[in-house]
Amino acid sequence: MPCVVYRQPSTYSTEVTIPSKESIIAIDPGEMTGWARGYIEDGSLTVEAHGYTPWQEFVITFADRMAQDDPPYNTVVYESWRLRRSSALDLVGSDLQSSQCIGAIKLSCWLAQKRGHVIRVRNQEPAIKNVVDAMKGGRDYLPKSDKEHAKDAVRHIWYYAITEQEVAP
């Protein structure tokens, strides 16, 4: 019988050194998954694009990009999701799309790390939304979108930049 060695996935998400231009994607999972792409260079954040995509289409595209020889992101930030007792009964029968989306995101990152790519993976609680709005002095920085997930992804990229990379709000 062959020997199987199991490594905890967390061994793939250890602290890493990111190049001087950090390419980031922030993701707010859901039926319509919000995303924001940008980069940090010379101490400032540039948000290049943002939007929302049906979650299955998003994870397929994301997985394809992370499987490239040179993945487009050094840092992946996603909004965490937890099943809570208070909402458990409401979710009976649900296929938990946010949870599936997060699993696909994490797997894509772990596989890229396993291939030797430098990928920083961060999760953020949903509660950061009001915090980053306060840090930015209001909501004027948010895109004029009718989809909250797209706005929330922009919030997540800014929160990461401010709190972990010391970018000025």
C-alpha positions as CSV (number, residue, x, y, z in Angstrom):
1,M,0.0,0.0,0.0
2,P,1.5,3.4,-1.0
3,C,2.3,5.9,1.7
4,V,0.2,9.0,1.7
5,V,1.6,12.2,3.3
6,Y,-0.9,14.8,4.3
7,R,0.1,18.4,4.8
8,Q,-2.2,20.9,6.5
9,P,-3.4,23.5,4.0
10,S,-2.3,26.1,6.4
11,T,1.3,25.2,5.6
12,Y,0.7,26.9,2.2
13,S,-0.5,30.2,3.7
14,T,2.5,31.1,5.8
15,E,3.8,34.7,5.8
16,V,5.4,35.6,2.6
17,T,7.5,38.4,1.1
18,I,5.6,40.3,-1.5
19,P,7.4,42.2,-4.4
20,S,7.5,46.1,-4.3
21,K,4.3,46.3,-6.5
22,E,1.7,44.2,-4.7
23,S,-1.1,43.0,-7.0
24,I,-4.3,42.4,-5.0
25,I,-7.8,41.1,-5.5
26,A,-10.5,41.5,-2.8
27,I,-13.5,39.2,-3.0
28,D,-16.9,39.4,-1.4
29,P,-18.5,36.0,-2.0
30,G,-22.2,35.5,-2.7
31,E,-24.6,34.5,-5.4
32,M,-23.2,37.6,-7.2
33,T,-19.6,37.7,-6.1
34,G,-18.1,41.2,-5.8
35,W,-14.5,41.8,-6.6
36,A,-12.0,44.6,-6.7
37,R,-8.6,44.5,-8.3
38,G,-5.7,46.8,-7.6
39,Y,-2.2,47.3,-6.6
40,I,-0.1,48.9,-3.9
41,E,3.0,50.7,-5.1
42,D,5.1,53.4,-3.4
43,G,2.8,53.4,-0.4
44,S,-0.5,54.1,-2.2
45,L,-3.4,51.9,-3.4
46,T,-4.8,52.1,-6.9
47,V,-8.1,50.3,-7.5
48,E,-8.0,49.4,-11.2
49,A,-11.3,47.6,-11.6
50,H,-14.3,46.3,-9.6
51,G,-17.5,44.6,-10.3
52,Y,-19.6,41.5,-9.6
53,T,-20.0,38.2,-11.3
54,P,-22.1,35.1,-10.8
55,W,-20.2,33.1,-8.2
56,Q,-19.6,30.0,-10.3
57,E,-18.3,32.0,-13.3
58,F,-16.1,34.0,-10.9
59,V,-14.5,30.9,-9.2
60,I,-13.8,29.2,-12.6
61,T,-12.1,32.4,-14.0
62,F,-10.2,32.9,-10.7
63,A,-9.0,29.3,-10.6
64,D,-7.9,29.6,-14.3
65,R,-5.9,32.8,-13.6
66,M,-4.3,31.4,-10.4
67,A,-3.2,28.3,-12.4
68,Q,-1.2,30.3,-14.8
69,D,2.6,30.1,-14.8
70,D,2.6,33.7,-13.4
71,P,-0.6,34.2,-11.4
72,P,-1.9,37.8,-11.6
73,Y,-2.3,38.4,-7.8
74,N,0.3,38.4,-5.0
75,T,-2.5,39.0,-2.4
76,V,-6.0,37.5,-2.2
77,V,-8.4,39.0,0.4
78,Y,-11.8,37.6,0.9
79,E,-14.7,38.2,3.2
80,S,-15.2,35.3,5.6
81,W,-18.5,33.6,6.1
82,R,-19.6,31.6,9.2
83,L,-22.7,29.7,9.8
84,R,-24.2,31.1,13.0
85,R,-26.8,29.5,15.3
86,S,-29.0,32.6,14.8
87,S,-29.2,32.0,11.0
88,A,-28.8,28.3,10.8
89,L,-32.5,27.5,10.4
90,D,-32.9,30.1,7.7
91,L,-30.2,28.2,5.7
92,V,-31.8,24.8,5.8
93,G,-31.8,23.5,2.3
94,S,-29.3,26.1,1.1
95,D,-26.3,25.0,-0.9
96,L,-24.2,27.7,1.0
97,Q,-22.8,29.4,-2.1
98,S,-20.6,31.8,-0.2
99,S,-19.0,28.9,1.6
100,Q,-18.4,27.1,-1.7
101,C,-17.0,30.2,-3.3
102,I,-14.5,30.7,-0.3
103,G,-13.5,27.0,-0.6
104,A,-12.7,27.4,-4.3
105,I,-10.8,30.6,-3.7
106,K,-8.7,29.0,-0.9
107,L,-8.0,25.9,-2.9
108,S,-6.8,27.9,-6.0
109,C,-4.4,29.9,-3.7
110,W,-3.1,26.8,-2.0
111,L,-2.4,25.1,-5.3
112,A,-0.6,28.2,-6.6
113,Q,1.5,28.3,-3.4
114,K,2.2,24.6,-3.8
115,R,3.6,25.3,-7.2
116,G,6.0,27.8,-5.6
117,H,4.2,31.1,-6.2
118,V,4.2,33.8,-3.5
119,I,0.5,34.4,-2.6
120,R,-0.6,36.1,0.6
121,V,-4.1,35.0,1.6
122,R,-6.2,37.1,4.0
123,N,-9.7,36.8,5.3
124,Q,-11.7,39.7,6.8
125,E,-14.9,39.7,8.8
126,P,-18.0,41.4,7.3
127,A,-17.9,43.9,10.2
128,I,-15.0,45.8,8.6
129,K,-17.3,47.6,6.3
130,N,-18.3,50.4,8.7
131,V,-14.8,50.6,10.1
132,V,-13.2,51.3,6.7
133,D,-16.0,53.8,5.8
134,A,-15.0,55.7,9.0
135,M,-11.3,55.5,8.1
136,K,-12.0,56.9,4.7
137,G,-14.3,59.6,6.1
138,G,-17.5,58.4,4.5
139,R,-18.6,56.5,1.5
140,D,-17.6,58.8,-1.3
141,Y,-14.8,56.5,-2.3
142,L,-17.2,53.6,-3.1
143,P,-18.2,52.9,-6.7
144,K,-21.6,53.9,-7.9
145,S,-22.9,50.4,-8.1
146,D,-26.3,48.9,-7.3
147,K,-24.6,45.7,-6.1
148,E,-23.5,45.8,-2.5
149,H,-21.1,42.9,-3.1
150,A,-19.1,45.1,-5.5
151,K,-19.0,48.0,-3.0
152,D,-18.0,45.6,-0.2
153,A,-15.1,44.2,-2.3
154,V,-13.8,47.8,-2.6
155,R,-14.1,48.2,1.1
156,H,-12.1,45.0,1.7
157,I,-9.2,46.0,-0.6
158,W,-9.0,49.4,1.2
159,Y,-9.2,47.8,4.6
160,Y,-6.3,45.5,3.7
161,A,-4.3,48.4,2.3
162,I,-4.8,50.6,5.3
163,T,-4.5,48.1,8.1
164,E,-1.8,45.7,6.8
165,Q,0.2,47.9,4.4
166,E,-0.1,51.2,6.1
167,V,-1.5,53.0,3.1
168,A,-3.0,56.4,4.0
169,P,-6.8,56.4,3.8
